[in-house]
Each structure stands twice: as C-alpha cells, then as structure tokens.
Amino acid sequence: MSRVLITGASGFAGRHLVAACRADGDEVIEAPPSRVADLRDAEAAVGVVAAARPEIVYHLAAQAHVGRSWEDPGATLTSNLAMTFNMLEAVRTEAPSAVFLLVGSSEEYGPPLEVPTTEDEVLRPANPYAVSKASCDLLGGLYAGAHGMRVVRARAFNHSGPGQEPDYAIASFAKQVALGGDPVRVVTGNPDTRRDYTDVRDVVRAYRMLAAHGEPGIFNVCSAVSRSVREVVAELGRVAGVEVIHEVDPARVRPNEVMEVRGSFARLHAATGWEPTVPFEQTLRDTVSYWQARR
C-alpha cells in the first residue's frame, strides 16, 4: 500500500487508475479538474505536493486530444509543459524520494520509421499535442538525470474501454453501435488504417507496475497488435449481436494518414513482467455495454 497523488484523476485513464489504486489499498489523493488548472501555477503545484506527501505521483493531467491541439496549439503546448514542469519541480523540492510516473504518448514518435516501434525510435512529433508530450518526456528525462529523481516515462499507445469519450475511435464506433438499431449504420474515416489498442485497465495496471518497479526509464505501453478500423467495426457488430453497415465518410479521411501504428512492450515486460490480459473482444463488449446503459 502506498500514498499516491494522481493528477488528471477525473480523466478517462485517471478514473480507472484511481479505482485500481483504491482497490489495492492505496491512499489516493486526487487532483480534480479545478486543481488541474491550478497546476499551471508553480505555487499551486508545490501546495498540492506538499499537502499530499506522496510516495508515488502519477502525472496524467494534460490536454490530450490531437484534434483540439490543432485548434489552439499555444494553449496545448504551454499548458502541458507548464503542468509537467511545475509538478516535477514540486516533487523535487517537496517529495524528492517519490516515484514520478510521467504519462507520455506514442504520438511522440510521429510516423513510425519501424514497426513494431521500440523506445529507441527517434521522436518525430507531427502535431501540437505530440510536440507537447515529447517536450514533457524530455523534461522528465532531464530531471531524472540532473536531479537523480525517480522519473519513469510511460509512452502509452491507443487505449480504450468503458468510460471513454466518443472523441476517440473505438468509443465513437461503440456508441454508434450501442445507440443504433439492427442493422446499425457506423460511419468512419479511412477503414484500412491500423492502430495498436490496449484496454485501459491493462494500461493502468502497467502504470502501477512501473511505479512499483520505480526505476527511471522509458517504457512503451501497448498490445503489440494492430487492428484496422474495418476489423474493429466488424468485431463491434459481432460482440453486440447486430448487423453493421459500415460507411466511410470522405470528409473524415485525413490526407497523408499513417497507415499502421504498432508498438513493442518488450522492455516493459522485461522490467515488470507486464503483458496485456484483457481480451480485445472484452474491451469492445464492455464499451458497448457502457453506452447501452446510457441510452
């Protein structure tokens, strides 16, 4: 059992992380939305950490949507970097022995040069959100090296499951299936792009195992399996027991789309023994059920 501070606790992964920590007996201090905004202020961040006295800090707070980062690049860049800098500084001064789990993103890699992508891949961020996360990642590495802090950098690939907002692919498709009829019409962008999806419950389990491991480093959190949009939509129809009419909206097809993203979790497995355990079908079934309960 540990005393943990979670920023971004009200977000998708944050809510699952809070539940997992509490189920395991951890004492959890949440940074709710009003305090997340305050983390842009250095004094507020110091106050949060000083009051929490954490043994582990999970830093999830961020503007985390690629599309919205294009709408206001400046806010995404300055907010994400400021929150991370302030939290690292606050932990350095107020809780220097704490493990700092810094949540990054596979978006940092940009269009992958190699698939599966390992942690040794050169960072080529291709959108404002990705640039902000790469900057935070590098800052975490600086604090680990310069100050001897226990900063663990987790680069999470796509994750999904119950409770995710429909701004994201699987949640959007599952909502369409859950709230439609039979047959149900599901509208997507490019049906042939392939992404590496991991259940959010496996993702937060990886975060907790990395925090328990406590050694600084960079670790991909992924499934090492890629699935196309076409395959995901078809599987959603099967788990929901409905006929799906899959339609492609040309307006949703992005130019210069990256056709496949797939990571390697070999380093994470070697360090902690982690591997995905939630079957993809279960992720889809639980996500459909989540939306069916909200009809």
N, C-alpha and C positions, 0 to 999 in steps of 0.2 A: 504494500500500500504506500502511495506517495501523495504528497501535496502538490497539486498541479494547477497551473494557470493556463487557461485556454483563451486566446484571442480569436475573434471570429466565431465564437461559440454558438451564435444564432444562425450561422450559415448551414448549408447542406451537410458537408462533411463534419462541421463543428458540432451539430446536434448529435450525429452518430458517435462522434468521439466522446462527447460529454456522457452519453448513455453508457458507452463501453467502459469508460473510466470509473463511473459510479458503480456499475455492476460488479467491477472487480475490487471495490472497496476504497478507491482513491478519494481523497478530499479534493473536490473540484471547485476552483474559483473561476467564474466566467467573466469575460469582458463583453457585456451586452452591446447592442448597436450604438447606444449613446456614448459609451466609453470607447468604442472602436474609433469613432470620430475624434475623440479626445487624444488618441494615441498619436495623432499628428503633432501634438504639443508635447515637447520634451518633459516638462514638469509633470504633466498628467501621467505620462508613461512611468516616470520614476515613482509617482504616488501609487499607481496600480501595483507595481512590482514590490515596492516596499511594504505595502499592506498585505500582499499575498504571501510573501516569504516562500516562494515556490522552490521545490526540488526539481521540477520539470516545467518548462514553458513550451507549450505548443503554439506556434505563431501561424495562425491560419488567416488572420484578418487581411483582406485585400479587396480591391475592385477586381473581380475575377472573370469578367466576361470580355471575350475578344471583340465582339461587335461594338459594345459600348466604349471600349478603349479607343476605337476609331472616331467615335462621336466627340470625345473630349480627351485627346491624348495627354494634354498637360496635366489634367487632374489625375489621370491614372498613374502617370509617371511620378508626379510629386507626392501623391498620397501614399502609394505603395512603398516607395523608397523611404519616405519620412517615417511611416509607421515602423518599418523594419529597423531603420537606424535608431530611432528612439527606444525601441524595445531592446535592441542589442546593448545600447548604452546603459539603459536602466538595469538590465541584468548584470552587466559588467560591474556596476557600482553597488548594486543592492543585493544581488544573489549570484556572485561570481562562480560558485560551485555548481549551479544548476545546469542541467542539460537543456539546451535550447534547440528544439526541433523546428527547423525552418522549412515550411512547405513551399516548394517551388513547382515547376510545371514542365512537362515535355515540350510545351511551346517554346521554351528556351532554345531548343535545338534547331528550330526552324525546319525547312525542308530537309529531311534526313539524307545524308550522304551514304549511309549504310543502314540496312535493315536486316536483322534487328539492331536497334540503336543502343549503344552502351554509354556509360558515363564518361567515356573518353572522347566522345564525339565533340567536335568543335561547336561552340554556341553560335548560331546564326539567326537570332530572333527576327521574325518577319512581321510583327505588328506591335503596336504600343504596349499592349499588355505583356507580351513576351519580353520586350526590352525591359520593362519594369521588373519582371520576375528574374531575368538574368542579372540585372543590377543588384537586386536584393541577394541573390545567390552569391555573387562575387563579394558583396559586402560581408555576408556571413563567413565566407572563407577567410577574408581579411581579419575578422575578429577572432577566428579560431587560431590563425597563425600568429597574429601580432599580440594578442592578449591571453593566449592559452585557454580560451573559452571552449566549452564542450558543445560546439555548434554542429548539429547533424543536419545535412541538407538532403531533403527528400524531394525528388523530381517526380511528381505524380502525373501519370498519363490519364487518359479519359477515365472517369469513374461515374457510375450511375447506380440507381436503386431508388427505393421508396423515399419520397420527400423532396426530390429534385425538382426545381422549377422547369417549366416547359420551354425555356430559352435554349435548352440543351437537347441534343438529337434524340436520344432514347426516351427521355421524359416526354418530349413533344410527340413522338410516334406513339408511345404508350397511351398518352392522354387521348389522342385521336382514336385509337382502338377502343379504349375503355368507354368513351362517351359517344361512340358511333353506334350504328346498327349492325345488321348482318344481312348482306355484306356491308363492310365499312370501307370508306374511302380514306386512304392515307396519302398525304402529299409530302414529297421530299424534294431535296435538291439532287445532285449527282448520285445515282444509285450505285455506282461502282467504286466510290472512294471507300477505303478500308481503314478502320481505326482499332486501336488496342483498348478494349474496355475491361475494367475491373470493378467488381462490386464494391460499393462504398464501405461496406462492413469489413471487407478484406483490406481495403486501403487504410482504415483507421487502426486495424489490428497491426498493419505494418508500421504505422507511426508509433504505436505503443511499444512494439518490439524493438524498434530503432532507439527509442528513448531509454528503454531498459538496457540496451546494449551500451549506449552512452558514449560511443567513440566517434570523434569527428570524422566526417567523410561525406561523400556524395553517393546517393542510392536512388536508382530508378524504382518506382513503384508501379508495376504494370502486370499484365497477364501473359505477355509474350505470344499472344494470339491476336490476329487481326480479323475483323469481320466487316463485310461490306454493308452498306445501307440496305441493299436489296435483301441480303441474308437476314439482317435484323428485323426488317418489316415482315418478312415471311415467317420468321420464328415467333414474332409477336402474335400473328394470326393463329399460329398453332397453339401457343400456350393459352390464348384467350378463347379458343374454340370457335372462331368466326372466320368467314371468308374475307380476305383483304383484297381490295382493288387498289393497287399501288400506282399512283400518278406522279410523274416528275414535272415540277413547275420550273420552266426555263429561267424564271426570274430568281430562283434560289440556287441556280448552278453558278458557282463562282469561277471567274477566269483564273487560269493557272493554278487549279486545285492540286494540292498534294495528294497523290493517289493512294499512298499507303504510309501509315504510321504504326510502327510496332517496336516495342522495346525489349530489352533483356533485363531480367531481375536476378541474374546470376550472382551479382555482388551482394545484393540484399539477402539472398538465400544463404550464401556462404557466411555472412556475418551473423545472421539470426535464425536461420532455418525456415524463414517465411516462404510460403508459396500460396497461391490462391486456393481457396477451399469452397467458395460459394459457386455452384454451377451457374453458367450464363442463363440457362432456362429459368432458374430460380430468381435471378435478378429481374428478368423480364416479367415473370409471373407476379412477383411482389410489387413491381412498379405499376403494372396494370391494375392490380388489386387496390393499390393506393388511390389511383384516380377513380376507380369504380366506387370507392367508398365516399367520394366527394361529388357524386352526381347530384 
